[in-house]
Amino acid sequence: MPTMMSSPQAVNAAADRVDPVPSETASRHSAEQARQKRQFDKLQKRLRRCVGHAIIDYRMIEEGDKVMVCLSGGKDSYTMLEILRNLQRNAPVSFSLVAVNLDQKQPGFPEHVLPEYLEKLGVDYHILERDTYSVVKEKTPEGKTTCSLCSRLRRGSLYGFAEQIGANKVALGHHREDILETLFLNMFFGGSLKAMPPKLLSDDGKNIVIRPLAYCKEADIAEFARQMAFPIIPCNLCGSQPNLQRQVVKEMLAEWNKKHPGRLESMFRAVTNVAPSQLADRQLFDFAGLEAKQADLMADRIQAFEVGS
């Protein structure tokens, strides 16, 4: 009669001859990882497509451009840099990128984060040091928001530096919601119907500013930044202000979007589909000349009738 295997060696030998079967838990984990990867790929493609369309629609980047990517350390500018780097590798035109961070000397600003991140990526970069923080704190009255002055000082520093390094395009990380928020802020508090254009010429004519994320949803950017694990640097100057009207408008738009899905898409389309004759800006449309235009049209009709008869 054959002897049964009972030693540890015999048991191990028998186990080696059995094909391993993954456990149910491992299988579920693998399926979940595959699902998450598919979702991330779709998100990344959606952002690339939105940026690509904006660049094409507004001719933001052309052959030989040197684009200065303004990197603040927030989710938007990190995402902009990453998407532009990807497009740079695959675009039909050749252009260069240089990342620039404005160190405004805010207390506690982690100066090492961005250089370490950019060096790891191998991205050409500059850290521009300007103590605009002290100027803003000194010039802004108690209880007033710092955003307006801070923004002007920041833009002035960055625009001037772009000229120094020979960058002919300045890329800012404003997205769709930023544009809509600015639209409502100007209507509510500025008495003007204007937002942020995807592309503009600076007042002095020296810089062309582009916003490659203009078509991108903030929620997509936030999720992309989370999954990419960007080393986010919070802004302690503006983000902590309790009387920030932009935050109020942001919450209003978020509530609208929650109750009425698709409303933000419709509003953004409105920004790109303006009918000057249906507004009331006398500089934008010649209301005073309508009678003369009517007379010309009527004269043309009479002449056409006479020729036809």
C-alpha positions as CSV (number, residue, x, y, z in Angstrom):
1,M,0.0,0.0,0.0
2,P,1.4,3.4,-0.9
3,T,2.6,5.6,2.0
4,M,0.7,9.0,2.4
5,M,2.8,12.2,2.4
6,S,2.9,13.6,5.9
7,S,6.2,15.4,6.2
8,P,6.5,19.2,5.7
9,Q,8.6,18.6,2.6
10,A,6.0,16.4,1.1
11,V,3.2,18.9,1.8
12,N,5.2,21.7,0.2
13,A,5.9,19.6,-2.9
14,A,2.2,18.9,-3.3
15,A,1.4,22.6,-3.0
16,D,3.9,23.5,-5.6
17,R,2.0,21.4,-8.1
18,V,-1.2,23.3,-7.6
19,D,-1.8,26.4,-9.8
20,P,-2.2,29.5,-7.6
21,V,-5.7,31.0,-7.7
22,P,-6.0,34.7,-6.7
23,S,-8.2,35.4,-3.8
24,E,-11.5,37.2,-4.2
25,T,-10.2,40.2,-2.3
26,A,-7.1,40.5,-4.5
27,S,-9.3,40.2,-7.6
28,R,-11.6,43.0,-6.4
29,H,-8.6,45.2,-5.6
30,S,-7.2,44.6,-9.1
31,A,-10.5,45.4,-10.7
32,E,-10.8,48.6,-8.7
33,Q,-7.3,49.7,-9.7
34,A,-8.1,49.1,-13.3
35,R,-11.4,51.1,-12.9
36,Q,-9.5,54.0,-11.3
37,K,-6.9,54.0,-14.0
38,R,-9.6,54.2,-16.7
39,Q,-11.3,57.1,-14.9
40,F,-8.0,59.0,-14.6
41,D,-7.1,58.4,-18.2
42,K,-10.6,59.8,-19.2
43,L,-10.0,62.8,-16.9
44,Q,-6.6,63.5,-18.3
45,K,-7.8,63.2,-21.9
46,R,-10.7,65.6,-21.1
47,L,-8.4,68.2,-19.8
48,R,-6.0,67.8,-22.7
49,R,-8.9,68.1,-25.1
50,C,-10.2,71.3,-23.4
51,V,-6.8,72.9,-23.4
52,G,-6.2,71.9,-27.0
53,H,-9.5,73.4,-28.2
54,A,-8.9,76.6,-26.3
55,I,-5.4,76.9,-27.8
56,I,-6.7,76.3,-31.3
57,D,-9.8,78.6,-31.0
58,Y,-7.8,81.6,-29.8
59,R,-4.5,80.8,-31.5
60,M,-2.8,80.9,-28.1
61,I,0.4,79.1,-29.0
62,E,2.1,79.1,-32.4
63,E,5.4,77.9,-33.9
64,G,8.5,79.2,-32.1
65,D,6.6,80.6,-29.1
66,K,8.3,80.8,-25.7
67,V,5.6,80.4,-23.1
68,M,6.2,81.6,-19.6
69,V,4.0,79.4,-17.3
70,C,3.2,81.3,-14.1
71,L,3.3,78.8,-11.4
72,S,1.8,79.8,-8.0
73,G,1.9,76.4,-6.3
74,G,-1.8,76.0,-6.5
75,K,-3.8,73.2,-8.2
76,D,-4.6,75.3,-11.3
77,S,-1.1,76.3,-12.3
78,Y,0.3,72.8,-11.6
79,T,-2.3,71.3,-13.8
80,M,-1.7,73.9,-16.5
81,L,2.0,73.1,-16.5
82,E,1.4,69.4,-16.7
83,I,-1.1,69.6,-19.6
84,L,1.1,72.0,-21.5
85,R,4.1,69.7,-21.1
86,N,2.1,66.9,-22.5
87,L,0.9,69.0,-25.5
88,Q,4.4,70.2,-26.1
89,R,5.5,66.6,-26.7
90,N,2.6,65.9,-29.1
91,A,1.7,69.2,-30.7
92,P,2.3,69.8,-34.4
93,V,4.1,73.1,-33.6
94,S,7.3,73.5,-31.7
95,F,7.3,75.8,-28.6
96,S,9.2,76.1,-25.4
97,L,8.1,76.4,-21.8
98,V,9.6,78.1,-18.8
99,A,8.0,78.0,-15.4
100,V,8.2,81.1,-13.3
101,N,7.2,81.5,-9.6
102,L,6.8,84.8,-7.9
103,D,8.0,84.5,-4.4
104,Q,6.1,87.4,-2.7
105,K,7.8,86.9,0.6
106,Q,4.8,85.7,2.5
107,P,5.7,84.5,6.0
108,G,6.1,80.8,6.2
109,F,6.2,80.3,2.4
110,P,8.0,77.0,1.7
111,E,10.7,78.2,-0.7
112,H,12.1,74.7,-1.3
113,V,8.9,73.1,-2.7
114,L,8.7,74.4,-6.2
115,P,12.4,74.2,-7.0
116,E,12.5,70.6,-5.9
117,Y,9.4,69.7,-7.8
118,L,10.6,71.4,-11.1
119,E,14.1,70.1,-10.9
120,K,12.6,66.6,-10.5
121,L,10.6,67.2,-13.7
122,G,13.5,68.7,-15.5
123,V,11.6,71.8,-16.3
124,D,13.4,75.1,-17.0
125,Y,12.3,77.6,-14.3
126,H,13.0,80.8,-12.5
127,I,12.1,82.0,-8.9
128,L,11.4,85.7,-9.0
129,E,11.7,87.3,-5.6
130,R,9.6,90.4,-4.9
131,D,8.4,91.5,-1.5
132,T,4.9,92.5,-2.7
133,Y,3.5,91.0,0.6
134,S,4.8,93.9,2.7
135,V,3.5,96.4,0.2
136,V,0.1,94.9,0.1
137,K,-0.2,94.7,3.9
138,E,1.0,98.3,4.3
139,K,-1.3,99.8,1.6
140,T,-4.5,97.8,2.3
141,P,-6.7,99.4,4.9
142,E,-7.9,97.2,7.8
143,G,-10.9,95.1,6.8
144,K,-10.4,95.6,3.0
145,T,-9.5,92.7,0.7
146,T,-5.9,92.5,-0.6
147,C,-6.7,90.8,-3.9
148,S,-6.9,93.8,-6.2
149,L,-3.6,95.4,-5.2
150,C,-1.8,92.0,-4.9
151,S,-3.0,91.0,-8.4
152,R,-1.7,94.3,-9.9
153,L,1.7,94.0,-8.3
154,R,2.0,90.4,-9.2
155,R,1.0,91.0,-12.8
156,G,3.5,93.9,-13.1
157,S,6.3,91.8,-11.8
158,L,5.6,88.8,-14.0
159,Y,5.0,90.8,-17.2
160,G,8.2,92.7,-16.8
161,F,10.1,89.5,-16.1
162,A,8.6,87.8,-19.2
163,E,10.2,90.6,-21.3
164,Q,13.6,90.0,-19.6
165,I,13.7,86.3,-20.4
166,G,12.3,86.7,-23.9
167,A,9.0,85.0,-23.4
168,N,6.4,86.2,-25.9
169,K,3.4,84.5,-24.2
170,V,2.4,84.6,-20.5
171,A,0.2,81.7,-19.4
172,L,-2.1,82.1,-16.4
173,G,-4.0,79.3,-14.8
174,H,-7.5,80.7,-14.7
175,H,-10.3,78.2,-15.5
176,R,-13.9,78.3,-16.5
177,E,-15.3,79.1,-13.1
178,D,-12.7,81.9,-12.6
179,I,-14.0,83.5,-15.8
180,L,-17.6,83.2,-14.7
181,E,-16.9,84.4,-11.2
182,T,-15.2,87.5,-12.6
183,L,-18.2,88.1,-14.8
184,F,-20.6,88.2,-11.9
185,L,-18.2,90.2,-9.7
186,N,-17.9,92.9,-12.3
187,M,-21.7,93.0,-12.7
188,F,-22.5,93.0,-9.0
189,F,-19.8,95.3,-7.8
190,G,-18.2,97.0,-10.8
191,G,-21.2,97.9,-12.9
192,S,-19.5,96.4,-16.1
193,L,-20.2,93.4,-18.2
194,K,-16.7,91.9,-18.6
195,A,-14.9,88.8,-17.5
196,M,-11.4,87.3,-18.2
197,P,-10.7,86.8,-21.9
198,P,-8.9,83.6,-22.9
199,K,-6.3,85.8,-24.7
200,L,-5.4,89.4,-24.3
201,L,-2.8,92.0,-25.0
202,S,-1.4,93.8,-22.0
203,D,-2.1,97.5,-21.6
204,D,1.5,98.5,-22.5
205,G,1.3,96.2,-25.6
206,K,4.4,94.2,-24.5
207,N,2.8,90.9,-23.4
208,I,0.2,88.5,-24.8
209,V,-1.5,86.8,-21.9
210,I,-3.1,83.4,-22.5
211,R,-5.4,81.3,-20.3
212,P,-5.1,77.7,-21.6
213,L,-7.5,76.3,-18.9
214,A,-10.3,78.6,-20.0
215,Y,-12.5,75.7,-21.1
216,C,-11.6,73.4,-18.1
217,K,-14.0,72.8,-15.2
218,E,-12.6,73.5,-11.8
219,A,-13.8,70.2,-10.5
220,D,-11.8,68.3,-13.1
221,I,-8.7,70.3,-12.3
222,A,-9.1,69.6,-8.6
223,E,-9.5,65.9,-9.1
224,F,-6.5,65.8,-11.5
225,A,-4.4,67.7,-8.9
226,R,-5.5,65.2,-6.2
227,Q,-4.6,62.2,-8.2
228,M,-1.3,63.7,-9.4
229,A,-0.5,64.5,-5.8
230,F,0.9,67.9,-6.6
231,P,2.7,69.6,-3.7
232,I,0.1,72.3,-3.2
233,I,1.2,75.6,-1.5
234,P,-1.8,77.5,0.0
235,C,-2.0,81.3,-0.3
236,N,-2.1,82.7,3.2
237,L,-2.6,86.2,2.0
238,C,-5.9,86.0,0.1
239,G,-7.3,82.6,1.0
240,S,-7.9,83.4,4.7
241,Q,-9.9,86.7,4.1
242,P,-13.4,86.4,5.6
243,N,-14.9,89.2,3.5
244,L,-13.8,87.9,0.1
245,Q,-16.6,88.6,-2.4
246,R,-15.2,86.1,-4.9
247,Q,-15.8,83.3,-2.4
248,V,-19.4,84.4,-2.1
249,V,-19.9,84.3,-5.8
250,K,-18.1,81.0,-6.1
251,E,-20.5,79.5,-3.6
252,M,-23.5,81.0,-5.5
253,L,-22.3,79.4,-8.8
254,A,-21.7,76.0,-7.0
255,E,-25.2,76.1,-5.7
256,W,-26.6,76.9,-9.1
257,N,-24.6,74.1,-10.6
258,K,-25.9,71.6,-8.0
259,K,-29.5,72.5,-8.4
260,H,-29.4,73.1,-12.2
261,P,-26.8,70.9,-13.8
262,G,-25.6,72.4,-17.1
263,R,-26.2,76.0,-16.1
264,L,-22.5,76.9,-15.9
265,E,-21.9,75.4,-19.3
266,S,-24.7,77.5,-20.7
267,M,-23.4,80.7,-19.0
268,F,-19.9,80.1,-20.3
269,R,-21.3,79.7,-23.8
270,A,-23.0,83.0,-23.4
271,V,-19.6,84.6,-22.7
272,T,-18.4,83.4,-26.1
273,N,-21.7,84.3,-27.9
274,V,-22.2,88.0,-27.3
275,A,-24.8,90.0,-29.3
276,P,-23.8,93.7,-29.0
277,S,-27.0,95.0,-30.5
278,Q,-29.0,93.3,-27.8
279,L,-27.1,95.1,-24.9
280,A,-26.9,98.9,-24.3
281,D,-23.3,99.9,-24.7
282,R,-23.2,102.9,-27.0
283,Q,-19.5,102.4,-27.6
284,L,-20.0,98.9,-28.6
285,F,-22.9,99.4,-31.0
286,D,-24.1,102.4,-33.0
287,F,-27.6,102.9,-31.7
288,A,-27.7,106.5,-32.8
289,G,-27.0,105.5,-36.4
290,L,-30.0,103.0,-36.7
291,E,-32.2,105.6,-38.5
292,A,-29.5,106.2,-41.1
293,K,-29.1,102.4,-41.5
294,Q,-32.9,102.0,-41.9
295,A,-32.9,104.7,-44.6
296,D,-30.1,103.0,-46.5
297,L,-31.9,99.7,-46.3
298,M,-35.2,101.2,-47.5
299,A,-33.4,103.0,-50.4
300,D,-31.8,99.7,-51.5
301,R,-35.2,98.0,-51.4
302,I,-36.8,100.7,-53.5
303,Q,-34.0,100.6,-56.0
304,A,-34.2,96.8,-56.3
305,F,-37.9,97.0,-56.8
306,E,-37.6,99.6,-59.6
307,V,-34.9,97.6,-61.4
308,G,-37.0,94.5,-61.1
309,S,-40.1,96.1,-62.5
